[in-house]
């Protein structure tokens, strides 16, 4: 388990104070690259800035999604 994520089944993003950057946790490398492309976009950065302006602690922002059960076939193709 990494930061509360089971990386064998969960794709996730968390803020790391130590690294001062977003940390990506992933079961498959291609999924890690997919979420990396999302968080580096201006739209995501603008969202984080807007949430901060509205009084949210953006260091607590977490994104996660679990793989569907029985996804072994898709696992083998990647």
PyMOL Python script that loads the backbone (N, CA, C, O; Angstrom):
from pymol import cmd

cmd.read_pdbstr("""\
ATOM      1  N   UNK A   1       0.841  -1.190   0.000  1.00  0.00           N
ATOM      2  CA  UNK A   1       0.000   0.000   0.000  1.00  0.00           C
ATOM      3  C   UNK A   1       0.878   1.242   0.000  1.00  0.00           C
ATOM      4  O   UNK A   1       1.812   1.369   0.791  1.00  0.00           O
ATOM      5  N   UNK A   2       0.558   2.135  -0.892  1.00  0.00           N
ATOM      6  CA  UNK A   2       1.272   3.397  -0.991  1.00  0.00           C
ATOM      7  C   UNK A   2       0.272   4.514  -0.756  1.00  0.00           C
ATOM      8  O   UNK A   2      -0.681   4.668  -1.519  1.00  0.00           O
ATOM      9  N   UNK A   3       0.484   5.294   0.295  1.00  0.00           N
ATOM     10  CA  UNK A   3      -0.395   6.421   0.609  1.00  0.00           C
ATOM     11  C   UNK A   3      -1.868   6.018   0.618  1.00  0.00           C
ATOM     12  O   UNK A   3      -2.735   6.791   0.209  1.00  0.00           O
ATOM     13  N   UNK A   4      -2.142   4.803   1.088  1.00  0.00           N
ATOM     14  CA  UNK A   4      -3.506   4.321   1.167  1.00  0.00           C
ATOM     15  C   UNK A   4      -4.036   3.689  -0.099  1.00  0.00           C
ATOM     16  O   UNK A   4      -5.192   3.269  -0.139  1.00  0.00           O
ATOM     17  N   UNK A   5      -3.212   3.611  -1.140  1.00  0.00           N
ATOM     18  CA  UNK A   5      -3.627   3.005  -2.401  1.00  0.00           C
ATOM     19  C   UNK A   5      -3.026   1.616  -2.529  1.00  0.00           C
ATOM     20  O   UNK A   5      -1.851   1.409  -2.227  1.00  0.00           O
ATOM     21  N   UNK A   6      -3.833   0.669  -2.976  1.00  0.00           N
ATOM     22  CA  UNK A   6      -3.314  -0.638  -3.371  1.00  0.00           C
ATOM     23  C   UNK A   6      -2.900  -0.486  -4.828  1.00  0.00           C
ATOM     24  O   UNK A   6      -3.744  -0.543  -5.722  1.00  0.00           O
ATOM     25  N   UNK A   7      -1.608  -0.294  -5.076  1.00  0.00           N
ATOM     26  CA  UNK A   7      -1.152   0.024  -6.430  1.00  0.00           C
ATOM     27  C   UNK A   7      -1.281  -1.140  -7.399  1.00  0.00           C
ATOM     28  O   UNK A   7      -1.038  -0.975  -8.595  1.00  0.00           O
ATOM     29  N   UNK A   8      -1.658  -2.311  -6.905  1.00  0.00           N
ATOM     30  CA  UNK A   8      -1.898  -3.416  -7.833  1.00  0.00           C
ATOM     31  C   UNK A   8      -3.280  -3.300  -8.480  1.00  0.00           C
ATOM     32  O   UNK A   8      -3.547  -3.941  -9.496  1.00  0.00           O
ATOM     33  N   UNK A   9      -4.157  -2.480  -7.890  1.00  0.00           N
ATOM     34  CA  UNK A   9      -5.518  -2.342  -8.419  1.00  0.00           C
ATOM     35  C   UNK A   9      -5.987  -0.900  -8.577  1.00  0.00           C
ATOM     36  O   UNK A   9      -7.046  -0.667  -9.160  1.00  0.00           O
ATOM     37  N   UNK A  10      -5.228   0.071  -8.074  1.00  0.00           N
ATOM     38  CA  UNK A  10      -5.724   1.444  -8.021  1.00  0.00           C
ATOM     39  C   UNK A  10      -4.769   2.420  -8.694  1.00  0.00           C
ATOM     40  O   UNK A  10      -3.562   2.407  -8.455  1.00  0.00           O
ATOM     41  N   UNK A  11      -5.343   3.259  -9.538  1.00  0.00           N
ATOM     42  CA  UNK A  11      -4.630   4.372 -10.153  1.00  0.00           C
ATOM     43  C   UNK A  11      -4.915   5.591  -9.296  1.00  0.00           C
ATOM     44  O   UNK A  11      -6.077   5.897  -9.028  1.00  0.00           O
ATOM     45  N   UNK A  12      -3.880   6.290  -8.861  1.00  0.00           N
ATOM     46  CA  UNK A  12      -4.121   7.420  -7.977  1.00  0.00           C
ATOM     47  C   UNK A  12      -3.085   8.513  -8.085  1.00  0.00           C
ATOM     48  O   UNK A  12      -1.973   8.308  -8.572  1.00  0.00           O
ATOM     49  N   UNK A  13      -3.489   9.701  -7.609  1.00  0.00           N
ATOM     50  CA  UNK A  13      -2.618  10.870  -7.580  1.00  0.00           C
ATOM     51  C   UNK A  13      -2.763  11.523  -6.213  1.00  0.00           C
ATOM     52  O   UNK A  13      -3.877  11.731  -5.733  1.00  0.00           O
ATOM     53  N   UNK A  14      -1.633  11.845  -5.587  1.00  0.00           N
ATOM     54  CA  UNK A  14      -1.627  12.562  -4.314  1.00  0.00           C
ATOM     55  C   UNK A  14      -0.533  13.617  -4.347  1.00  0.00           C
ATOM     56  O   UNK A  14       0.406  13.526  -5.137  1.00  0.00           O
ATOM     57  N   UNK A  15      -0.660  14.621  -3.482  1.00  0.00           N
ATOM     58  CA  UNK A  15       0.368  15.642  -3.356  1.00  0.00           C
ATOM     59  C   UNK A  15       1.394  15.180  -2.328  1.00  0.00           C
ATOM     60  O   UNK A  15       1.029  14.685  -1.261  1.00  0.00           O
ATOM     61  N   UNK A  16       2.673  15.341  -2.648  1.00  0.00           N
ATOM     62  CA  UNK A  16       3.743  14.991  -1.722  1.00  0.00           C
ATOM     63  C   UNK A  16       4.411  16.270  -1.236  1.00  0.00           C
ATOM     64  O   UNK A  16       4.999  17.008  -2.026  1.00  0.00           O
ATOM     65  N   UNK A  17       4.318  16.530   0.068  1.00  0.00           N
ATOM     66  CA  UNK A  17       4.995  17.703   0.629  1.00  0.00           C
ATOM     67  C   UNK A  17       6.507  17.556   0.499  1.00  0.00           C
ATOM     68  O   UNK A  17       7.212  18.520   0.201  1.00  0.00           O
ATOM     69  N   UNK A  18       6.994  16.341   0.725  1.00  0.00           N
ATOM     70  CA  UNK A  18       8.437  16.099   0.657  1.00  0.00           C
ATOM     71  C   UNK A  18       8.984  16.358  -0.746  1.00  0.00           C
ATOM     72  O   UNK A  18      10.017  17.009  -0.902  1.00  0.00           O
ATOM     73  N   UNK A  19       8.296  15.851  -1.759  1.00  0.00           N
ATOM     74  CA  UNK A  19       8.737  16.035  -3.145  1.00  0.00           C
ATOM     75  C   UNK A  19       8.289  17.376  -3.719  1.00  0.00           C
ATOM     76  O   UNK A  19       8.804  17.829  -4.741  1.00  0.00           O
ATOM     77  N   UNK A  20       7.312  18.010  -3.042  1.00  0.00           N
ATOM     78  CA  UNK A  20       6.705  19.249  -3.527  1.00  0.00           C
ATOM     79  C   UNK A  20       6.193  19.067  -4.958  1.00  0.00           C
ATOM     80  O   UNK A  20       6.413  19.905  -5.833  1.00  0.00           O
ATOM     81  N   UNK A  21       5.509  17.952  -5.159  1.00  0.00           N
ATOM     82  CA  UNK A  21       5.017  17.604  -6.494  1.00  0.00           C
ATOM     83  C   UNK A  21       3.933  16.536  -6.365  1.00  0.00           C
ATOM     84  O   UNK A  21       3.766  15.922  -5.311  1.00  0.00           O
ATOM     85  N   UNK A  22       3.207  16.329  -7.452  1.00  0.00           N
ATOM     86  CA  UNK A  22       2.202  15.277  -7.503  1.00  0.00           C
ATOM     87  C   UNK A  22       2.886  13.922  -7.622  1.00  0.00           C
ATOM     88  O   UNK A  22       3.848  13.764  -8.374  1.00  0.00           O
ATOM     89  N   UNK A  23       2.384  12.951  -6.878  1.00  0.00           N
ATOM     90  CA  UNK A  23       2.884  11.583  -6.953  1.00  0.00           C
ATOM     91  C   UNK A  23       1.806  10.731  -7.610  1.00  0.00           C
ATOM     92  O   UNK A  23       0.631  10.802  -7.249  1.00  0.00           O
ATOM     93  N   UNK A  24       2.221   9.934  -8.572  1.00  0.00           N
ATOM     94  CA  UNK A  24       1.298   9.085  -9.314  1.00  0.00           C
ATOM     95  C   UNK A  24       1.538   7.637  -8.903  1.00  0.00           C
ATOM     96  O   UNK A  24       2.672   7.159  -8.909  1.00  0.00           O
ATOM     97  N   UNK A  25       0.464   6.950  -8.549  1.00  0.00           N
ATOM     98  CA  UNK A  25       0.516   5.549  -8.139  1.00  0.00           C
ATOM     99  C   UNK A  25      -0.305   4.771  -9.157  1.00  0.00           C
ATOM    100  O   UNK A  25      -1.442   5.140  -9.450  1.00  0.00           O
ATOM    101  N   UNK A  26       0.259   3.700  -9.697  1.00  0.00           N
ATOM    102  CA  UNK A  26      -0.418   3.035 -10.809  1.00  0.00           C
ATOM    103  C   UNK A  26      -0.136   1.537 -10.850  1.00  0.00           C
ATOM    104  O   UNK A  26       0.944   1.083 -10.473  1.00  0.00           O
ATOM    105  N   UNK A  27      -1.148   0.764 -11.325  1.00  0.00           N
ATOM    106  CA  UNK A  27      -0.945  -0.671 -11.502  1.00  0.00           C
ATOM    107  C   UNK A  27      -0.265  -0.996 -12.832  1.00  0.00           C
ATOM    108  O   UNK A  27       0.428  -2.007 -12.948  1.00  0.00           O
ATOM    109  N   UNK A  28      -0.464  -0.143 -13.828  1.00  0.00           N
ATOM    110  CA  UNK A  28       0.135  -0.358 -15.150  1.00  0.00           C
ATOM    111  C   UNK A  28       0.797   0.939 -15.599  1.00  0.00           C
ATOM    112  O   UNK A  28       0.250   2.026 -15.413  1.00  0.00           O
ATOM    113  N   UNK A  29       1.968   0.814 -16.184  1.00  0.00           N
ATOM    114  CA  UNK A  29       2.734   1.983 -16.610  1.00  0.00           C
ATOM    115  C   UNK A  29       1.935   2.878 -17.561  1.00  0.00           C
ATOM    116  O   UNK A  29       1.982   4.103 -17.449  1.00  0.00           O
ATOM    117  N   UNK A  30       1.203   2.268 -18.492  1.00  0.00           N
ATOM    118  CA  UNK A  30       0.429   3.061 -19.455  1.00  0.00           C
ATOM    119  C   UNK A  30      -0.629   3.905 -18.743  1.00  0.00           C
ATOM    120  O   UNK A  30      -0.946   5.005 -19.198  1.00  0.00           O
ATOM    121  N   UNK A  31      -1.182   3.402 -17.628  1.00  0.00           N
ATOM    122  CA  UNK A  31      -2.162   4.170 -16.863  1.00  0.00           C
ATOM    123  C   UNK A  31      -1.492   5.335 -16.139  1.00  0.00           C
ATOM    124  O   UNK A  31      -2.066   6.418 -16.024  1.00  0.00           O
ATOM    125  N   UNK A  32      -0.278   5.102 -15.654  1.00  0.00           N
ATOM    126  CA  UNK A  32       0.480   6.179 -15.021  1.00  0.00           C
ATOM    127  C   UNK A  32       0.755   7.317 -15.989  1.00  0.00           C
ATOM    128  O   UNK A  32       0.645   8.490 -15.630  1.00  0.00           O
ATOM    129  N   UNK A  33       1.113   6.965 -17.215  1.00  0.00           N
ATOM    130  CA  UNK A  33       1.358   8.001 -18.229  1.00  0.00           C
ATOM    131  C   UNK A  33       0.074   8.747 -18.578  1.00  0.00           C
ATOM    132  O   UNK A  33       0.100   9.956 -18.806  1.00  0.00           O
ATOM    133  N   UNK A  34      -1.043   8.035 -18.620  1.00  0.00           N
ATOM    134  CA  UNK A  34      -2.324   8.667 -18.924  1.00  0.00           C
ATOM    135  C   UNK A  34      -2.658   9.737 -17.888  1.00  0.00           C
ATOM    136  O   UNK A  34      -3.007  10.861 -18.248  1.00  0.00           O
ATOM    137  N   UNK A  35      -2.554   9.391 -16.599  1.00  0.00           N
ATOM    138  CA  UNK A  35      -2.882  10.358 -15.554  1.00  0.00           C
ATOM    139  C   UNK A  35      -1.831  11.463 -15.488  1.00  0.00           C
ATOM    140  O   UNK A  35      -2.157  12.601 -15.149  1.00  0.00           O
ATOM    141  N   UNK A  36      -0.581  11.148 -15.804  1.00  0.00           N
ATOM    142  CA  UNK A  36       0.468  12.167 -15.862  1.00  0.00           C
ATOM    143  C   UNK A  36       0.114  13.230 -16.892  1.00  0.00           C
ATOM    144  O   UNK A  36       0.267  14.425 -16.638  1.00  0.00           O
ATOM    145  N   UNK A  37      -0.357  12.794 -18.049  1.00  0.00           N
ATOM    146  CA  UNK A  37      -0.743  13.746 -19.092  1.00  0.00           C
ATOM    147  C   UNK A  37      -1.867  14.666 -18.627  1.00  0.00           C
ATOM    148  O   UNK A  37      -1.911  15.834 -19.016  1.00  0.00           O
ATOM    149  N   UNK A  38      -2.772  14.154 -17.803  1.00  0.00           N
ATOM    150  CA  UNK A  38      -3.882  14.964 -17.296  1.00  0.00           C
ATOM    151  C   UNK A  38      -3.386  16.003 -16.297  1.00  0.00           C
ATOM    152  O   UNK A  38      -3.745  17.175 -16.407  1.00  0.00           O
ATOM    153  N   UNK A  39      -2.570  15.600 -15.326  1.00  0.00           N
ATOM    154  CA  UNK A  39      -2.192  16.539 -14.262  1.00  0.00           C
ATOM    155  C   UNK A  39      -1.190  17.588 -14.718  1.00  0.00           C
ATOM    156  O   UNK A  39      -1.024  18.602 -14.040  1.00  0.00           O
ATOM    157  N   UNK A  40      -0.525  17.382 -15.832  1.00  0.00           N
ATOM    158  CA  UNK A  40       0.414  18.398 -16.305  1.00  0.00           C
ATOM    159  C   UNK A  40      -0.255  19.437 -17.203  1.00  0.00           C
ATOM    160  O   UNK A  40       0.376  20.427 -17.575  1.00  0.00           O
ATOM    161  N   UNK A  41      -1.513  19.226 -17.553  1.00  0.00           N
ATOM    162  CA  UNK A  41      -2.232  20.168 -18.415  1.00  0.00           C
ATOM    163  C   UNK A  41      -2.587  21.441 -17.654  1.00  0.00           C
ATOM    164  O   UNK A  41      -2.794  21.429 -16.440  1.00  0.00           O
ATOM    165  N   UNK A  42      -2.650  22.530 -18.399  1.00  0.00           N
ATOM    166  CA  UNK A  42      -2.994  23.820 -17.806  1.00  0.00           C
ATOM    167  C   UNK A  42      -4.353  23.785 -17.113  1.00  0.00           C
ATOM    168  O   UNK A  42      -4.531  24.419 -16.073  1.00  0.00           O
ATOM    169  N   UNK A  43      -5.309  23.055 -17.674  1.00  0.00           N
ATOM    170  CA  UNK A  43      -6.649  23.002 -17.090  1.00  0.00           C
ATOM    171  C   UNK A  43      -6.615  22.426 -15.676  1.00  0.00           C
ATOM    172  O   UNK A  43      -7.311  22.919 -14.789  1.00  0.00           O
ATOM    173  N   UNK A  44      -5.818  21.395 -15.465  1.00  0.00           N
ATOM    174  CA  UNK A  44      -5.716  20.811 -14.131  1.00  0.00           C
ATOM    175  C   UNK A  44      -5.040  21.796 -13.185  1.00  0.00           C
ATOM    176  O   UNK A  44      -5.492  21.984 -12.056  1.00  0.00           O
ATOM    177  N   UNK A  45      -3.963  22.421 -13.639  1.00  0.00           N
ATOM    178  CA  UNK A  45      -3.263  23.393 -12.800  1.00  0.00           C
ATOM    179  C   UNK A  45      -4.167  24.577 -12.465  1.00  0.00           C
ATOM    180  O   UNK A  45      -4.131  25.091 -11.346  1.00  0.00           O
ATOM    181  N   UNK A  46      -4.980  25.011 -13.434  1.00  0.00           N
ATOM    182  CA  UNK A  46      -5.938  26.096 -13.187  1.00  0.00           C
ATOM    183  C   UNK A  46      -6.985  25.673 -12.159  1.00  0.00           C
ATOM    184  O   UNK A  46      -7.375  26.469 -11.305  1.00  0.00           O
ATOM    185  N   UNK A  47      -7.438  24.425 -12.238  1.00  0.00           N
ATOM    186  CA  UNK A  47      -8.396  23.914 -11.258  1.00  0.00           C
ATOM    187  C   UNK A  47      -7.799  23.952  -9.857  1.00  0.00           C
ATOM    188  O   UNK A  47      -8.457  24.396  -8.916  1.00  0.00           O
ATOM    189  N   UNK A  48      -6.572  23.498  -9.708  1.00  0.00           N
ATOM    190  CA  UNK A  48      -5.915  23.494  -8.400  1.00  0.00           C
ATOM    191  C   UNK A  48      -5.792  24.922  -7.866  1.00  0.00           C
ATOM    192  O   UNK A  48      -6.057  25.165  -6.689  1.00  0.00           O
ATOM    193  N   UNK A  49      -5.397  25.855  -8.711  1.00  0.00           N
ATOM    194  CA  UNK A  49      -5.282  27.262  -8.289  1.00  0.00           C
ATOM    195  C   UNK A  49      -6.634  27.826  -7.872  1.00  0.00           C
ATOM    196  O   UNK A  49      -6.733  28.533  -6.869  1.00  0.00           O
ATOM    197  N   UNK A  50      -7.674  27.516  -8.640  1.00  0.00           N
ATOM    198  CA  UNK A  50      -9.020  28.012  -8.319  1.00  0.00           C
ATOM    199  C   UNK A  50      -9.520  27.425  -7.002  1.00  0.00           C
ATOM    200  O   UNK A  50     -10.114  28.136  -6.192  1.00  0.00           O
ATOM    201  N   UNK A  51      -9.284  26.139  -6.784  1.00  0.00           N
ATOM    202  CA  UNK A  51      -9.679  25.525  -5.518  1.00  0.00           C
ATOM    203  C   UNK A  51      -8.946  26.174  -4.351  1.00  0.00           C
ATOM    204  O   UNK A  51      -9.538  26.394  -3.294  1.00  0.00           O
ATOM    205  N   UNK A  52      -7.669  26.481  -4.530  1.00  0.00           N
ATOM    206  CA  UNK A  52      -6.889  27.158  -3.498  1.00  0.00           C
ATOM    207  C   UNK A  52      -7.481  28.538  -3.202  1.00  0.00           C
ATOM    208  O   UNK A  52      -7.623  28.919  -2.040  1.00  0.00           O
ATOM    209  N   UNK A  53      -7.822  29.277  -4.245  1.00  0.00           N
ATOM    210  CA  UNK A  53      -8.422  30.608  -4.065  1.00  0.00           C
ATOM    211  C   UNK A  53      -9.755  30.526  -3.329  1.00  0.00           C
ATOM    212  O   UNK A  53     -10.125  31.458  -2.616  1.00  0.00           O
ATOM    213  N   UNK A  54     -10.468  29.437  -3.493  1.00  0.00           N
ATOM    214  CA  UNK A  54     -11.769  29.268  -2.842  1.00  0.00           C
ATOM    215  C   UNK A  54     -11.643  28.726  -1.423  1.00  0.00           C
ATOM    216  O   UNK A  54     -12.647  28.456  -0.764  1.00  0.00           O
ATOM    217  N   UNK A  55     -10.408  28.568  -0.956  1.00  0.00           N
ATOM    218  CA  UNK A  55     -10.192  28.186   0.432  1.00  0.00           C
ATOM    219  C   UNK A  55      -9.984  26.705   0.691  1.00  0.00           C
ATOM    220  O   UNK A  55     -10.012  26.269   1.842  1.00  0.00           O
ATOM    221  N   UNK A  56      -9.777  25.935  -0.353  1.00  0.00           N
ATOM    222  CA  UNK A  56      -9.526  24.506  -0.171  1.00  0.00           C
ATOM    223  C   UNK A  56      -8.036  24.243   0.014  1.00  0.00           C
ATOM    224  O   UNK A  56      -7.195  24.923  -0.574  1.00  0.00           O
ATOM    225  N   UNK A  57      -7.725  23.255   0.832  1.00  0.00           N
ATOM    226  CA  UNK A  57      -6.342  22.824   1.036  1.00  0.00           C
ATOM    227  C   UNK A  57      -5.996  21.853  -0.088  1.00  0.00           C
ATOM    228  O   UNK A  57      -6.303  20.664  -0.003  1.00  0.00           O
ATOM    229  N   UNK A  58      -5.364  22.356  -1.129  1.00  0.00           N
ATOM    230  CA  UNK A  58      -5.101  21.541  -2.313  1.00  0.00           C
ATOM    231  C   UNK A  58      -4.073  20.439  -2.057  1.00  0.00           C
ATOM    232  O   UNK A  58      -3.940  19.517  -2.863  1.00  0.00           O
ATOM    233  N   UNK A  59      -3.346  20.527  -0.943  1.00  0.00           N
ATOM    234  CA  UNK A  59      -2.413  19.451  -0.604  1.00  0.00           C
ATOM    235  C   UNK A  59      -3.147  18.189  -0.166  1.00  0.00           C
ATOM    236  O   UNK A  59      -2.541  17.124  -0.051  1.00  0.00           O
ATOM    237  N   UNK A  60      -4.450  18.304   0.079  1.00  0.00           N
ATOM    238  CA  UNK A  60      -5.240  17.131   0.451  1.00  0.00           C
ATOM    239  C   UNK A  60      -5.990  16.552  -0.747  1.00  0.00           C
ATOM    240  O   UNK A  60      -6.721  15.571  -0.607  1.00  0.00           O
ATOM    241  N   UNK A  61      -5.815  17.148  -1.911  1.00  0.00           N
ATOM    242  CA  UNK A  61      -6.474  16.651  -3.120  1.00  0.00           C
ATOM    243  C   UNK A  61      -5.945  15.270  -3.478  1.00  0.00           C
ATOM    244  O   UNK A  61      -4.738  15.062  -3.600  1.00  0.00           O
ATOM    245  N   UNK A  62      -6.866  14.337  -3.644  1.00  0.00           N
ATOM    246  CA  UNK A  62      -6.513  12.960  -4.018  1.00  0.00           C
ATOM    247  C   UNK A  62      -7.435  12.535  -5.144  1.00  0.00           C
ATOM    248  O   UNK A  62      -8.627  12.841  -5.142  1.00  0.00           O
ATOM    249  N   UNK A  63      -6.874  11.839  -6.088  1.00  0.00           N
ATOM    250  CA  UNK A  63      -7.651  11.270  -7.181  1.00  0.00           C
ATOM    251  C   UNK A  63      -7.368   9.776  -7.173  1.00  0.00           C
ATOM    252  O   UNK A  63      -6.211   9.361  -7.116  1.00  0.00           O
ATOM    253  N   UNK A  64      -8.414   8.972  -7.229  1.00  0.00           N
ATOM    254  CA  UNK A  64      -8.177   7.528  -7.287  1.00  0.00           C
ATOM    255  C   UNK A  64      -9.323   6.831  -8.002  1.00  0.00           C
ATOM    256  O   UNK A  64     -10.474   7.267  -7.964  1.00  0.00           O
ATOM    257  N   UNK A  65      -8.969   5.744  -8.649  1.00  0.00           N
ATOM    258  CA  UNK A  65      -9.952   4.890  -9.303  1.00  0.00           C
ATOM    259  C   UNK A  65      -9.414   3.464  -9.297  1.00  0.00           C
ATOM    260  O   UNK A  65      -8.243   3.222  -9.591  1.00  0.00           O
ATOM    261  N   UNK A  66     -10.298   2.524  -8.953  1.00  0.00           N
ATOM    262  CA  UNK A  66      -9.899   1.111  -8.907  1.00  0.00           C
ATOM    263  C   UNK A  66     -10.227   0.434 -10.227  1.00  0.00           C
ATOM    264  O   UNK A  66     -11.196   0.782 -10.903  1.00  0.00           O
ATOM    265  N   UNK A  67      -9.395  -0.544 -10.579  1.00  0.00           N
ATOM    266  CA  UNK A  67      -9.665  -1.356 -11.760  1.00  0.00           C
ATOM    267  C   UNK A  67     -10.906  -2.205 -11.511  1.00  0.00           C
ATOM    268  O   UNK A  67     -11.201  -2.584 -10.377  1.00  0.00           O
ATOM    269  N   UNK A  68     -11.624  -2.496 -12.588  1.00  0.00           N
ATOM    270  CA  UNK A  68     -12.781  -3.385 -12.490  1.00  0.00           C
ATOM    271  C   UNK A  68     -12.312  -4.785 -12.125  1.00  0.00           C
ATOM    272  O   UNK A  68     -11.209  -5.195 -12.484  1.00  0.00           O
ATOM    273  N   UNK A  69     -13.148  -5.503 -11.419  1.00  0.00           N
ATOM    274  CA  UNK A  69     -12.842  -6.912 -11.122  1.00  0.00           C
ATOM    275  C   UNK A  69     -12.863  -7.708 -12.408  1.00  0.00           C
ATOM    276  O   UNK A  69     -13.650  -7.424 -13.311  1.00  0.00           O
ATOM    277  N   UNK A  70     -12.001  -8.699 -12.491  1.00  0.00           N
ATOM    278  CA  UNK A  70     -11.968  -9.550 -13.669  1.00  0.00           C
ATOM    279  C   UNK A  70     -11.321  -8.891 -14.865  1.00  0.00           C
ATOM    280  O   UNK A  70     -11.634  -9.237 -16.004  1.00  0.00           O
ATOM    281  N   UNK A  71     -10.419  -7.941 -14.631  1.00  0.00           N
ATOM    282  CA  UNK A  71      -9.785  -7.205 -15.724  1.00  0.00           C
ATOM    283  C   UNK A  71      -8.478  -7.860 -16.158  1.00  0.00           C
ATOM    284  O   UNK A  71      -7.620  -7.190 -16.734  1.00  0.00           O
ATOM    285  N   UNK A  72      -8.309  -9.148 -15.896  1.00  0.00           N
ATOM    286  CA  UNK A  72      -7.060  -9.831 -16.226  1.00  0.00           C
ATOM    287  C   UNK A  72      -6.775  -9.806 -17.719  1.00  0.00           C
ATOM    288  O   UNK A  72      -5.617  -9.697 -18.122  1.00  0.00           O
ATOM    289  N   UNK A  73      -7.820  -9.905 -18.556  1.00  0.00           N
ATOM    290  CA  UNK A  73      -7.618  -9.901 -20.011  1.00  0.00           C
ATOM    291  C   UNK A  73      -7.004  -8.582 -20.462  1.00  0.00           C
ATOM    292  O   UNK A  73      -6.065  -8.571 -21.258  1.00  0.00           O
ATOM    293  N   UNK A  74      -7.524  -7.485 -19.962  1.00  0.00           N
ATOM    294  CA  UNK A  74      -6.985  -6.171 -20.297  1.00  0.00           C
ATOM    295  C   UNK A  74      -5.581  -6.011 -19.735  1.00  0.00           C
ATOM    296  O   UNK A  74      -4.732  -5.368 -20.354  1.00  0.00           O
ATOM    297  N   UNK A  75      -5.332  -6.588 -18.577  1.00  0.00           N
ATOM    298  CA  UNK A  75      -4.008  -6.546 -17.949  1.00  0.00           C
ATOM    299  C   UNK A  75      -2.957  -7.169 -18.860  1.00  0.00           C
ATOM    300  O   UNK A  75      -1.864  -6.622 -19.008  1.00  0.00           O
ATOM    301  N   UNK A  76      -3.272  -8.297 -19.465  1.00  0.00           N
ATOM    302  CA  UNK A  76      -2.311  -8.988 -20.325  1.00  0.00           C
ATOM    303  C   UNK A  76      -2.027  -8.212 -21.604  1.00  0.00           C
ATOM    304  O   UNK A  76      -0.930  -8.313 -22.152  1.00  0.00           O
ATOM    305  N   UNK A  77      -2.991  -7.444 -22.085  1.00  0.00           N
ATOM    306  CA  UNK A  77      -2.800  -6.741 -23.356  1.00  0.00           C
ATOM    307  C   UNK A  77      -1.960  -5.484 -23.203  1.00  0.00           C
ATOM    308  O   UNK A  77      -1.523  -4.916 -24.203  1.00  0.00           O
ATOM    309  N   UNK A  78      -1.723  -5.037 -21.974  1.00  0.00           N
ATOM    310  CA  UNK A  78      -0.930  -3.810 -21.776  1.00  0.00           C
ATOM    311  C   UNK A  78       0.414  -4.137 -21.287  1.00  0.00           C
ATOM    312  O   UNK A  78       1.225  -3.238 -21.062  1.00  0.00           O
TER     313      UNK A  78
END
""", "prot")
cmd.dss("prot")
cmd.show_as("cartoon", "prot")
cmd.util.cbc("prot")
cmd.orient("prot")
